[in-house]
Amino acid sequence: RENFIHLCNPHLEKMKEDILYHFALGTGTHDFPTLFGDVKFVCVGGSPSRMKAFIAYIAEELGLGSPGCDYPNICAGTDRYAMYKVGPVLSVSHGMGIPSISIMLHELIKLLYHAKCSDITIIRIGTSGGIGLEPGSVVITRQSVDATFKPQLEQVVLGKTVIRSTNLDEQLAKELMQCSKEIGQFNTVIGNTMCTLDFYEGQGRLDGAICLYDEEEKLQYLKNAYDSGVRNIEMESSVFAAMCNLSGVKAAVVCVTLLNRLEGDQISSPHDILVEYQKRPQKLVGYFIKKSLGKV
């Protein structure tokens, strides 16, 4: 049986029109089933340019479109997010941090629902700080954990604290891991990902404008994170996992590590090396999509 998007909001059925403000799209102005009804894979990432590069990459991998083809930004009516589509693949930017990706996901999930999409897989691809891993390693997230290493998202709704699960699809993680083994080009692990509320103090850095702890305390915290199963740190995975869970969507997080935080706080690899690192998640996810479509 086809798996359709589940919306946890009965109020939407009473609305004559649903305006996805931050996408500059709406059910009264756009035919969602025609535009997006064939989508099966959604890839999201922080940077608009990275997501445009991904759609060009996947178009070439799937044999869709011509080399050098330009893909228009479906959300050109706004500067908040960028969205690109080729065949069954949608590529969307989400900005930086939990608030930004949360807003994007609310509208993305509604878009997929209005388009009557089924059997959707959503994968976040991005960069992260590694813990105990060589730079360039790829982490497939088992669970997103908070800064106290708990697999949960704590959110205040109507003045009350709500706790939501941040587990990710175990079978999907295993399939992605198998794809990495078949590619055989870079180190890949399955591990927990710590999702923080900021880039500096929240991740135990010593190089922010404010830092009221010493290096020993920082290293002990990161070692505790490693011992709890954390292998990388980023800023979006918890709300991504929680919202996909509530919407009944298969989801995964695939991030490359740009440095080993046990050895420092600032990224020191040359630019060309970092560019190659950043392509690794898209290579893995691109291979997974090709394999899922029987094109490997």
Sequence and secondary structure as in RCSB ss.txt:
>XXXX:A:sequence
RENFIHLCNPHLEKMKEDILYHFALGTGTHDFPTLFGDVKFVCVGGSPSRMKAFIAYIAEELGLGSPGCDYPNIC
AGTDRYAMYKVGPVLSVSHGMGIPSISIMLHELIKLLYHAKCSDITIIRIGTSGGIGLEPGSVVITRQSVDATFK
PQLEQVVLGKTVIRSTNLDEQLAKELMQCSKEIGQFNTVIGNTMCTLDFYEGQGRLDGAICLYDEEEKLQYLKNA
YDSGVRNIEMESSVFAAMCNLSGVKAAVVCVTLLNRLEGDQISSPHDILVEYQKRPQKLVGYFIKKSLGKV
>XXXX:A:secstr
   B   S GGGGG S  EEGGGTEETTTS HHHHHTT  EEEEES HHHHHHHHHHHHHHHT S TT     TT
TT SS  EEEETTEEEEE  SSHHHHHHHHHHHHHHHHHTT BS EEEEEEEEEESSS TT EEEEEEEE TTS 
SEEEEEETTEEEEEE B  HHHHHHHHHHHHHH SS EEEEEEEE S SSGGGT SSSS   S HHHHHHHHHHH
HHTTEEEEESSHHHHHHHHHHTT EEEEEEEEEEETTT SS  S HHHHHHHHHHHHHHHHHHHHHHTT  
